[in-house]
Amino acid sequence: MRILKRSALTLLAVITTLALVVGGYVLYMQHQYYRIPDHQKLTIGNNQAATLTTGKVYTATTYNVGFGAYNHQFSFFMDAGELKSGTKTRGKYGTARSKAVVLTDTKGVERVMQAQQADFMLFQEIDTNSTRSKHVNQVRMVENKFHGYGHVFANNFHSAFLMWPLTDPHGSVQSGLLTLSRYHIGSATRRQYPVTNSFISKFTDLDRCFAVTTIPVTNGKQLLLINSHMSAYDKGGKMRKAQMKLLNAVIERAYLASNYVIVGGDYNHALGKDMLTHFASQEKVPDWVSVLDQSMVAKGFTMVKAQNRETVPTVRSTDLAYRSGVNYLTVCDGFLVSNNVTATATNINTDFDYADHNTVKLTFILK
């Protein structure tokens, strides 16, 4: 009887301790949780003096660098999918495999960008101080590499220490959008996208934003160059519809004020219904993939379709390590331009060596 009583008390103590630990952790996450305010002014570093002119050819790139973790071996714990055979799949890791991997991938990104020699560079999911990227300051690395560019950073993801997966906790995150410019930036502002406030999702989907940089043109107008990263974990695309509504309102207002507008980034949509199942793979279309087509874009704007979009995708699925012909592929990165901008685009094939995305290069002229 005493043994049973002692065992019951021990079990009760264990359950109580676990409840206190879990409850304390939930309170910690809730206490650390906050949303960055809208219309936040951003700091412009190393601002350049040159000014844009009409009739001249310029280039811009967009590249989601995936916090330096996504070499071919990496899969991400939050991503799940299904093979056409019916086999369920789920990513494995919460953090990059090592600091060396993050450094190697970030330097690889730098080499890709050096080869493009773009006038403007837009980066998404680039970290400053995160557990997942072994606390490598990727933003500082890239800024230092391209010292002839002005730079603007907008914090997009910020989270308390996420203790999942238990075998490789994702940890705390400080990450965002980096914009580099060879031309003078007049102002820079962070705009907050609407995001879910559901209790669980708000700790995993994090903030989403776009960074608006205004760049003077010699004719007295401005180029609004927007760096955008929309929600990913949004089954059915409900939040992305709200995000697109806000983005459309901002860019349409700027265009009606006679400015030039270019939006580059990761839309987390298949850019056109034809891209939804275009690339051969052994996976079904993931739940997170919705379609963004021209009809959903503000009046006076064009979705620039890359000339080689049928042969070079811009994103791979991350519920599996990368194997050519196996992973789901689509085009979800690119540019929108106002009708007073003439533009063409090319998807740059990196074979997903340094990230789960390929970069996209825009060549444009301001009319």
C-alpha positions in Angstrom: 0.0 0.0 0.0 2.8 2.4 0.9 4.6 1.5 -2.3 1.4 2.3 -4.3 0.9 5.6 -2.5 4.6 6.5 -3.0 4.3 5.7 -6.7 1.1 7.7 -7.0 2.7 10.7 -5.4 5.8 10.4 -7.6 3.6 10.3 -10.7 1.6 13.3 -9.5 4.8 15.2 -8.9 6.0 14.4 -12.4 2.7 15.5 -14.0 2.6 18.7 -11.9 6.2 19.5 -12.9 5.5 18.9 -16.6 2.4 21.1 -16.4 4.3 23.9 -14.7 7.1 23.6 -17.4 4.7 23.6 -20.3 2.5 26.4 -18.7 5.6 28.5 -18.0 6.8 28.1 -21.6 3.4 29.1 -23.0 3.5 32.2 -20.8 7.0 33.0 -21.9 6.0 32.7 -25.6 3.0 34.9 -25.0 5.0 37.5 -23.1 7.6 37.7 -25.8 5.1 37.9 -28.6 4.5 41.2 -30.3 3.8 42.6 -33.7 6.1 45.3 -35.2 4.1 48.5 -35.8 3.1 49.6 -39.3 4.8 52.5 -41.1 8.1 52.0 -39.4 10.8 54.3 -40.7 13.9 52.3 -41.7 17.6 53.3 -41.5 19.4 53.9 -44.8 23.1 53.0 -44.6 26.0 53.9 -46.9 23.6 55.9 -49.1 24.9 56.5 -52.6 24.7 59.8 -54.6 23.8 58.7 -58.1 20.3 59.5 -59.4 18.1 57.5 -61.8 17.2 58.8 -65.3 14.6 57.8 -67.8 15.5 55.8 -70.9 18.4 54.0 -69.4 18.7 50.2 -68.8 18.8 49.1 -65.1 18.8 45.8 -63.4 17.4 44.4 -60.2 17.4 40.9 -58.6 15.3 39.2 -55.9 16.6 36.2 -53.9 15.1 34.4 -50.9 18.2 33.0 -49.3 16.5 30.7 -46.8 18.7 31.8 -43.8 21.7 30.0 -45.3 20.5 26.5 -44.4 19.1 25.1 -47.6 21.8 23.1 -49.3 20.6 20.0 -51.1 20.6 17.9 -47.9 18.3 20.3 -45.9 14.6 19.8 -45.3 12.5 22.0 -42.9 10.5 20.6 -40.0 7.4 22.9 -40.7 7.0 21.6 -44.2 4.9 18.6 -45.0 3.8 17.0 -48.3 2.7 13.9 -50.1 4.3 11.9 -52.9 2.0 10.9 -55.8 2.4 7.4 -54.6 0.5 8.4 -51.4 3.6 8.4 -49.1 3.4 11.3 -46.6 6.5 13.5 -46.3 7.8 15.9 -43.6 10.9 18.0 -43.3 13.4 17.0 -40.6 15.5 19.9 -39.3 14.9 23.1 -37.3 18.3 24.7 -37.8 21.1 24.7 -40.4 23.3 21.7 -40.0 26.3 23.8 -39.0 27.7 27.3 -38.9 30.0 26.2 -41.7 27.0 25.4 -43.9 25.5 28.9 -43.3 28.8 30.6 -44.1 29.2 28.5 -47.3 25.7 29.1 -48.5 25.9 32.9 -47.7 29.2 33.2 -49.6 27.6 31.2 -52.4 24.7 33.7 -52.5 27.3 36.5 -52.7 29.0 34.9 -55.7 25.7 34.5 -57.5 24.9 38.2 -56.9 28.4 39.3 -58.0 27.9 37.5 -61.3 24.6 39.4 -61.9 26.1 42.9 -61.3 22.6 44.3 -60.6 21.9 47.9 -59.7 19.4 46.8 -57.1 19.3 43.6 -55.0 16.4 42.4 -52.9 16.9 39.6 -50.4 14.3 37.8 -48.3 14.7 35.5 -45.2 18.2 36.9 -44.5 19.1 36.6 -40.8 20.9 38.9 -38.3 21.0 36.8 -35.1 19.0 33.6 -35.2 19.4 30.1 -33.6 18.4 28.5 -36.9 21.4 30.2 -38.8 23.9 29.6 -35.9 23.8 33.3 -35.1 25.7 34.2 -38.4 24.9 37.9 -39.3 24.1 37.3 -42.9 23.0 40.9 -43.4 26.3 42.3 -42.2 28.2 39.8 -44.5 26.3 40.8 -47.6 26.4 44.6 -46.8 30.2 44.3 -46.3 30.6 42.4 -49.6 28.7 44.9 -51.6 30.2 48.1 -50.1 29.4 50.2 -53.2 25.7 50.0 -52.4 23.3 51.7 -50.0 21.4 49.3 -47.8 18.1 49.1 -46.0 17.1 46.3 -43.6 13.5 45.6 -42.5 12.9 43.1 -39.7 10.3 40.6 -40.9 10.6 37.6 -38.6 11.2 37.9 -34.9 10.4 35.2 -32.4 11.1 33.9 -28.9 12.9 30.6 -28.5 10.8 27.9 -30.2 11.5 24.6 -28.5 10.5 22.5 -31.5 11.4 20.1 -32.9 12.7 18.7 -29.6 15.7 17.1 -31.3 16.7 20.3 -33.1 14.9 23.3 -31.7 14.3 26.1 -34.2 15.1 28.6 -31.4 14.8 32.4 -31.6 14.7 34.3 -34.9 15.8 37.7 -36.1 15.4 37.9 -39.8 14.1 40.1 -42.6 14.4 41.9 -45.9 17.6 43.5 -47.2 17.5 46.0 -50.1 20.8 47.1 -51.7 20.9 50.1 -54.1 23.6 51.7 -56.3 21.4 54.8 -56.4 20.3 57.4 -53.8 17.5 56.3 -51.6 15.3 59.2 -50.4 13.3 57.3 -47.8 12.6 53.8 -46.6 9.5 52.5 -44.7 8.4 49.1 -43.4 4.8 48.2 -44.1 3.1 45.5 -42.0 1.2 42.8 -43.9 -1.9 41.4 -42.2 -1.2 38.1 -40.5 -3.1 35.4 -38.6 -3.6 35.9 -34.8 -4.7 32.4 -34.1 -2.9 31.1 -30.9 -0.6 28.6 -32.5 -0.1 30.0 -35.9 0.9 33.5 -34.6 4.1 31.9 -33.1 5.0 30.1 -36.3 3.9 32.3 -39.2 5.5 35.3 -37.5 5.4 38.8 -39.0 5.2 39.5 -42.7 6.1 42.8 -44.3 7.2 44.7 -47.3 9.9 47.4 -47.4 9.2 50.5 -49.5 12.3 52.5 -50.7 11.8 55.7 -52.7 14.5 56.5 -55.2 14.6 59.9 -56.9 14.5 60.2 -60.7 16.0 63.2 -62.6 12.5 64.1 -64.1 11.2 64.9 -60.6 9.4 61.6 -60.1 10.3 58.7 -57.8 10.8 55.0 -58.2 9.1 53.1 -55.4 11.2 49.9 -55.1 9.4 47.4 -52.9 10.9 44.3 -51.3 8.1 41.8 -50.3 7.8 38.5 -48.6 4.3 37.1 -48.2 3.0 34.4 -45.9 3.9 30.8 -46.5 2.0 28.7 -43.9 -1.4 29.8 -45.1 -3.5 26.9 -46.4 -6.1 28.2 -48.9 -4.2 31.5 -49.2 -6.7 33.5 -47.0 -4.0 35.8 -45.5 -2.2 36.2 -48.8 -5.4 37.6 -50.3 -5.5 40.2 -47.6 -1.8 40.9 -48.0 -2.2 41.3 -51.8 -5.1 43.7 -51.2 -2.9 45.9 -49.1 0.0 45.7 -51.5 -2.3 46.6 -54.4 -3.6 49.6 -52.6 -0.1 50.9 -51.9 1.2 50.5 -55.4 -1.9 51.8 -57.1 -1.8 54.9 -55.0 1.9 55.5 -55.9 1.3 54.9 -59.6 -1.7 57.3 -59.7 0.7 59.9 -58.2 2.8 59.5 -61.4 5.6 57.5 -59.8 7.3 54.4 -61.1 6.7 51.2 -59.1 8.6 47.9 -59.0 7.7 45.1 -56.6 10.1 42.2 -56.2 10.2 39.3 -53.8 8.8 35.9 -52.7 5.0 35.9 -53.2 4.6 32.3 -51.9 2.1 31.9 -54.8 2.6 30.0 -58.1 2.9 33.0 -60.4 0.2 31.9 -62.9 -2.0 28.8 -63.0 0.2 27.3 -65.7 3.1 27.2 -63.2 1.1 25.2 -60.6 1.8 21.8 -62.1 4.2 22.7 -64.9 7.4 21.1 -63.6 7.8 17.3 -63.4 8.0 15.9 -59.9 7.0 12.9 -57.8 5.1 15.1 -55.3 1.5 16.4 -55.3 0.9 20.1 -55.2 1.5 21.2 -51.6 -1.4 22.6 -49.5 0.3 26.0 -49.2 0.5 26.7 -52.9 -2.2 29.2 -54.2 -2.1 30.9 -57.6 -1.4 34.6 -58.2 -2.3 35.7 -61.7 -2.6 39.0 -63.6 -6.3 39.4 -62.6 -5.3 39.7 -59.0 -2.8 42.5 -59.6 -3.7 46.2 -59.3 -4.8 48.1 -62.5 -1.9 49.6 -64.3 0.5 46.9 -63.3 2.0 43.9 -65.0 3.3 40.6 -63.6 6.6 40.2 -65.5 6.9 36.6 -66.6 10.5 35.4 -66.9 11.5 34.5 -70.5 12.8 31.1 -69.3 10.1 30.4 -66.7 9.1 27.1 -68.4 12.6 25.7 -67.9 13.9 27.3 -64.7 11.7 27.2 -61.5 12.4 29.6 -58.6 11.5 27.4 -55.6 11.7 23.8 -54.5 9.7 22.0 -51.8 11.4 21.6 -48.5 9.6 18.7 -47.0 12.3 16.6 -48.6 16.0 16.9 -49.2 16.5 18.1 -52.8 16.6 15.5 -55.5 16.1 16.5 -59.2 12.8 15.2 -60.5 11.4 14.4 -57.1 10.7 17.7 -55.3 7.8 19.9 -56.2 8.9 22.9 -58.2 7.2 26.1 -59.2 7.8 29.8 -59.9 6.8 32.0 -56.9 9.5 34.7 -57.0 9.5 37.6 -59.4 8.5 41.2 -60.1 5.4 43.4 -60.7 6.0 46.7 -62.5 3.8 49.7 -63.2 2.9 50.4 -66.9 5.4 53.3 -67.1 8.2 50.7 -66.7 9.4 48.5 -69.6 10.8 45.3 -68.2 11.9 41.7 -69.0 12.9 39.0 -66.5 15.1 35.9 -66.3 15.2 33.2 -63.7 18.8 32.4 -62.7 19.5 28.7 -62.4 21.6 28.0 -59.3 20.3 24.4 -59.0 19.2 25.3 -55.5 22.8 25.0 -54.3 22.7 27.8 -51.7 18.9 28.2 -51.0 15.6 26.6 -51.6 15.0 29.5 -54.1 16.6 30.6 -57.4 17.2 34.3 -58.0 15.2 36.3 -60.6 16.8 39.2 -62.5 14.8 42.1 -63.9 16.0 44.3 -66.7 14.0 47.6 -66.9 13.7 51.1 -68.3 11.8 54.0 -66.8 9.7 55.6 -69.5 
